[in-house]
Amino acid sequence: MIGELLSGMAHSSGPGFVGVSLIFIYLAWILTIGCLRVKEAMDEDHH
């Protein structure tokens, strides 16, 4: 799946290149925030 995106990105127009780049940035943002939320939840003191 990622290989297809990279291949398509290499053969796309300027707007397509920007779009795929933004998809990768958005995915990285979602994963980062998700990991931070899990870490916060694990660090909380549960009663």
Secondary structure by P-SEA (a helix, b strand, c coil): caaaaaaaaaaccaaaaaaaaaaaaaaaaaaaaaaaaaaaaaacccc
